[in-house]
Amino acid sequence: MISDPNAITITDKARQKVYDLMSNADIQAPDYFLRVGVKGGGCSGLSYELDFDNESKTEDMEFGDETLKIVCDMKSFLYLCGTELDFSDGLNGKGFNFINPNAARTCGCGESFAI
């Protein structure tokens, strides 16, 4: 368990969904990892990004454990420190959710935020 309060973490449900998506795409950890990031845009000003990657950069921050590595570039980490990635498949929506303590407001769809 990661004890760093600034770490980017993932819930068990989101982790399982990531594994399912990796399996469906025929890619495997540890060759690939989950890259999280932030880009400008969206109705609140900043949008979350999720992707699979297999190339680390020197300025990347690494989180996770021996089974799933989460990687974030330093610029995005300034917006995402302390964020937890969750997954919901309930009646009110399906998809990944960023529980971001740095977000002052988020849009209704949960895909963008403002600081």
C-alpha positions in Angstrom: 0.0 0.0 0.0 1.3 3.4 -0.9 1.5 5.7 2.1 2.6 8.9 0.2 -0.3 11.4 0.4 0.9 13.0 -2.9 0.9 9.7 -4.8 -1.4 8.9 -7.7 -3.3 5.8 -6.6 -5.9 3.4 -8.1 -8.8 1.6 -6.6 -9.1 -2.2 -6.9 -12.1 -1.8 -9.2 -10.2 0.6 -11.5 -7.1 -1.7 -11.4 -9.3 -4.7 -12.5 -10.8 -2.6 -15.4 -7.3 -1.6 -16.5 -6.2 -5.2 -16.6 -9.3 -6.1 -18.6 -8.6 -3.4 -21.1 -5.0 -4.4 -21.4 -6.0 -8.0 -22.0 -8.6 -7.0 -24.6 -5.9 -4.9 -26.4 -3.4 -7.9 -26.1 -0.9 -5.9 -24.1 0.7 -6.9 -20.8 2.2 -5.3 -17.7 5.1 -4.8 -17.0 5.9 -4.1 -20.6 3.1 -1.5 -20.7 1.9 0.8 -18.0 -0.9 3.2 -17.4 -0.1 6.8 -18.3 -2.2 9.5 -16.7 -2.0 13.2 -17.6 -3.7 16.5 -18.0 -4.1 18.6 -21.1 -5.8 22.0 -21.7 -9.4 21.9 -22.9 -12.7 20.6 -21.8 -15.6 22.6 -20.4 -13.8 23.4 -17.2 -10.4 24.2 -18.7 -8.3 21.1 -18.1 -9.0 17.5 -19.2 -7.8 14.2 -17.9 -5.9 11.8 -20.1 -5.5 8.0 -19.8 -3.5 5.8 -22.1 -1.3 2.7 -22.2 2.4 3.4 -22.9 5.6 1.5 -22.9 8.2 4.3 -23.1 9.1 6.2 -19.9 10.6 9.6 -20.1 13.3 10.9 -17.7 10.9 13.5 -16.1 8.2 11.0 -15.5 6.9 10.3 -12.0 6.2 6.6 -11.3 3.6 5.2 -8.9 1.8 1.9 -8.4 3.3 -1.5 -7.5 5.0 -4.5 -9.1 1.8 -5.5 -10.9 0.6 -2.2 -12.3 2.8 0.9 -12.9 1.2 4.3 -13.1 3.2 7.0 -14.8 2.7 10.8 -15.0 4.7 13.5 -16.5 5.9 16.2 -14.1 3.7 19.0 -15.5 0.6 16.9 -15.1 1.6 15.7 -11.7 1.4 19.3 -10.4 -2.4 19.0 -11.1 -2.8 15.4 -10.1 -0.8 14.9 -6.9 -2.9 13.0 -4.4 -5.5 11.9 -7.0 -7.2 8.5 -6.9 -8.3 6.8 -10.0 -11.6 4.9 -9.6 -14.0 3.1 -12.0 -17.8 3.1 -11.9 -20.2 0.9 -13.8 -23.4 2.0 -12.1 -26.6 3.4 -13.4 -25.4 7.0 -13.2 -22.5 6.5 -15.6 -19.8 4.1 -16.6 -16.1 4.9 -16.8 -13.0 6.0 -15.0 -13.3 8.8 -12.4 -10.5 11.0 -11.1 -10.9 11.9 -7.4 -8.7 14.9 -7.5 -8.3 16.9 -4.3 -6.7 19.8 -6.3 -9.8 20.4 -8.4 -11.7 23.5 -7.4 -14.6 22.5 -9.7 -15.4 19.8 -12.2 -17.7 19.5 -15.1 -20.9 17.4 -15.0 -19.3 14.6 -17.1 -16.2 14.4 -14.8 -13.8 14.6 -17.7 -12.5 18.1 -17.1 -11.7 20.2 -14.1 -10.4 23.6 -13.0 -7.8 24.5 -10.3 
